[in-house]
Every structure is written in structure tokens, then in C-alpha cells.
Amino acid sequence: MHERGVHAEGRNELLDRAKRRLEIGHKETTEDGVFSLEEVECIGACTGAPAMQVNYDFYENLTMLKFDRIIEDLDAGRHPTPEPVISGALHERHPAETPLISRRWGMKDSHKIDVYLMQGGYQALEKALKEMTPEGVIEEVKKSNLRGRGGAGFPTGMKWSFVPKDSPKPKYVICNADESEPGTCKDRPLMEMDPHQLIEGMVIAGRAIHSHQGFIYIGANTATSWISWMRPSPKLMRTVILEKTSLARALISICLLTPAQAPMNAAKSPR
């Protein structure tokens, strides 16, 4: 159950309700082993507080009545309908708004590769592979003034240029998608609604720094984002990308790392 940033949203009352209803406390399990209860710092759902996560499903904007119905359904062996995407990720666009990262959010099946391709997906990667050198990619990113979103706003192209070009050591592209900053939920909606954007960006970064291996580090709260779109299998996901894009060569293979550091093969870029 989500803790930080939601005290004013009825979190304490809901937690007390859960304890009474399930007759257990923090980090305890019911006698029949069906329910466990745990307070956590952040599940990346601040915009939908109060919220709770059941296995890999999110339930947001909870009321006492909604919570009771969810528990009743779970206790009866039914599967309550979870939130399709994080609350607040979709909203009416302001006339002055120019969406970039979120421009495909809200489109039907935006997480699927066919929709991504129809909207120009993987064209930038094709250009980077067929028309540009790694140094050219870095210069283009520098000119774009793209900056990091972690707080420091460090120029991305400059960061890429620091990677030693002639070093024989392996190079890695690391994506931190852990949502570890309390009160943030910026990574989860991107992975839920536009995961191919992330993959394409990582492969372009691999091209720029001569890397053939990438890792996406995810927290337990974002694992569901990847599990939902990787179904039925990571191998099939790789095959789909290969068949749909017909790009020239592989640059990077991507794996997932969970908090337990257990790698899960995600997808390999086109060969």
C-alpha cells in the first residue's frame, strides 16, 4: 500500500481499514495464506492516491467501498479489473501544449509495435544505422539540446561523448527505470503506453557509444509494465521487432534487471 505523499488523500484511514478487514498488521499474512499486507514507500502511483498494488495489478483512487469490493472479489477467487494506465497520465491537451515523450499516450494499443511504426517509430533508428556514424549521432543529440530528466539536466550528447571510443572494454547502456525517487511516476506510464520508444532510444544510444548490451533496471512496481507488453514471450517480441522493421544489423541486446538483480531477457534489436 502506497505511503509517501498520500497522507492527505485518506491513506491512513484506508490502511486502518485494511488491517481491520484482513485482521493482520504490517508485513503479516492471514491464517489462510491468501492475503499479506505491507506498507511501502512508493509504488509510482501518486496521481492516483490512495492506491494499492496486488501482485502486479494497480488499484488507484481508492475509497472504503472500492477497497472492500476488491477484497471481496479477491477472496472469492475473482480478478478485479485493475487500472489500465496510471491515473493522470492521460488528460485533455492544452492548446499551447506540444507533447513529445507523451504524444502517443492515449492512442489505442499505443504499446504495440504496429501502432509505433504507423506513428514513425524506429525511423530514427534506421537513420542512425544507415545514414549516420556514431559520432554523427552524438553531434545530432548535442544540437537537439536533449538533457537528462533526473534533476541535473545534464546534456545527453555531451555525456555520450565522454565514453572512451578506443577502449577495448565492453560498453553498456543502462536505463534506470526504478522510480526510486519518492513521489515520482514518470517511468511507469512511458513503459505502459510507449515501450518501443524506450527500446529505440536505447539502441540509438548503443549505436552512438559502440555498445552491444543494455540493461533496464526496474522496480517491483514497474515490473507489470514490462510483463504486460512482453507477453507471450521475450523471444517472440524480438522476432516481431525483426520482422516489422527489417533493419540492417543488431546493435544491442536488452535485458531487464529487477531489484533482486534477476535478469530477464526482454528483446534484441533488429539484425
N, C-alpha and C positions, 0 to 999 in steps of 0.2 A: 504494500500500500504506500502510495506516494506521500512523502513527508514534507520536504522543504518547499517553502514558498506558497503553501496552500492552507495555512492555518486559518486565514480569514475566509476560506471557502468551505468551511464545515468539516475539515479533515478530522479534527479531534472527536467531534460527535460521531462521525462515521466509524472511526476506529473503535470507539467505545461500543457502538452498536455491533460491530463485527465480533468483538471479544465476548459480549453477552450472548449473541446469537449462536456462535460456534462453541462457546464455553471453553475457550482457550486464550492464552496470552501471547505475547511477542515470542516468536521462534518456538511455538508449541504446535503440536499436532493433535487432532481429535482422536478419541479412542479407536474409532473405526479406520483411522488412517486416511480418510478421504480428504480432509482439509488441513492445511498448515497456514499459519498466519505470521507475517513478518513485515515490520516497518522498514522501509528503505529510504535512502536519501533522495534519489531521483530516478524516475522511470521515463524521463523525456516527455512528460505529458502535462506540463504546467498550464498550457492553454485550455486543458480540459479538466482541471481540478474541480472537485476531488476525483481522483482516479485510482484504479487498481489494475494489476496485471495478474491474470490467471493463466499459468503456464506461458504460452506465447500470445495470448489474447489480451487486448486492452479494453477496459470499460471506463468511460470518462463521463464527466458531468453527472456524477452520481448523486442521487437523493436516497433517503432512507428506503423509500418504496422501491426504487430501482435496484438498490443493493439487495433487498430482501428477495425480489423476484429472481435475480441472478443466482443467489444462493439456493433458492428453491429448485430452480432448473438444474443446477449442477448436482444437487443432492438426489434428484430424480433421474440422473443419468442423461439429461438433455444438454444440448450445447447452446447457450445463449448467444445471440448474434453480437459479435464484438464490433468495435469501431472500425470502419473500412480504412480511414486515414486519420491522422492526428487532428484533433479539434483545432480550428483556427487556421489550418494550413490552406484551406480554400476560402476565399472571400471575394466579394464583389470588387472588381478592379476600379481604382480611382482613375479618372480621365488623364491625370498627369503621371500616372504610374507606367513605367517601362519595365515589365518583368523580364528577367534574364534567366537566372537559375530556375525560377518557378514558372516559366512561360508555358510549359506543357502540363502543369498541375491542373487537374480538373477535367482533362480530356479523358474520354472513355478508353480504358486499357492503356493508359499512358506508360505503364511499366513494361509493356510488351515491345519486342523489337520491331514488329511491323509498324506500329504507331511511331516509334522513334525514327525509323527510316523515312516514313512519309513526311516527317517534320524536319528532315535534313540531318538526321542522326548519322554518325560515322563518316560524314563527308569531310569533316575537318581532319579526321584520322587518315582518310585516303589521301588528302592533300599533303599531310605531313610525311606520309610514306613515299608517295610517288613524285612529289614536286619539290620537296624541301630537304635540306640537310639538317642534322641535329642542331648545328649552330644556327641555321636559319630559323628553326622552330623557337629557339631561345630568344633570338632577336625579335621575332614577332610577338612573343609573350611580353618582352620588355616594352615594346611600343604600345601594347594594349593597356599598360599600367595596371595589369591584374595584380592584386595584392591578397595576402593571406587574410583569413577571416577569424583568426584566433585571438585577436586583440591588438597585436603589434602592428598589423597592416604591412608586413614586410613584403617588398616587391618579389613576386614569384619568379620572374625571369632572372633576376639577379641571384636568387637562391639557387636556381638550377645551374647557373654559370659557375658557381663555386665548386661543383662536383668535379674532381680531377679527371681530365679527359684521357690521359695516357696511363692511368693506374691499371695494373693487371688484376687488381682485386675486384670481386663481384660488386655490383651496384644494385641497390634495391629502392623501389618506390614504396613508401609507407603512407597509408591513408589512416589517419586517426579518426575513426567514426564512433568513438566510445561514448559520446555525450557526457563526458566526465565533469563538465562544468555545471555545478548546481544551478537549476533554473533554466537550462537551455534545452531546446528540442529542435535544433536546426538540421541535424543529420538524418534523423528518422524520416521526416517527410520526403526528403530527397531520395532516400533508398526505397521508400514505399512507392513513390509515384514516378520516379525517373532514374532508375538504377543504371541504365545504359549510359547516361550522361557521365556518371562517375567512372564507369569502366573505360569509356572512350578517353576521358581526361587522364586517367592513369596510364593508358597505353601511349598517349601522346607524350606524357612526361617520361615514360620509358624510352621512347624514341629520342628525346632530347638529351638524356643523360647516359645513353647506351646501357640501359638496364634491361634485363630479361626476366626479372622476378619482382612481383609486387605483393604486398600484404595489406589487407584491410582489417584493422583491429576494431572489433565491435563489442559493445557491452551486452549484457544479457537482455536488456530492454530493446535493443535494436536487432537481435537475432531473428525475430519474427519477420522483420522487413526483408531480410535476405531469403529466409526459408520460404516465404510466400512466392517469390518470383523465381526461385531456382527450381521449384518443382517442375517435372517429376524427378530430374536428376541433374547434377552439375555437368555430367558428360553430354547429356542432350543439349544443355544450354550452350556448351562450347560448339557442338555441331550446328546448332541453329545460327549462331553468330557467323560461323564459317560459311554456311550456305547462303545466308542472306546478304552478306557484304562482298564476298569474292575479292577480298583484299590480298595483296601480294605475298606477305610473309608475316610470320609470328614475331612479335617483339617482346611480349611479356606474358607470363602466366600469373594468374591472380589466385591467391588463397585467402581464406578467412581465418582470423585468429580470435578466439573467444577469450573471456577473462581467464579461463583455465589454461590458455595457451594451447588449445587443441586445434590443429589446423584442419580446415575443411576445404577441399578443392572447390573452387567456385566456377571459374570459366577461364579459358585461354583465348587470347586474342587471335584473330584470323591469321592463317598461314598463307 
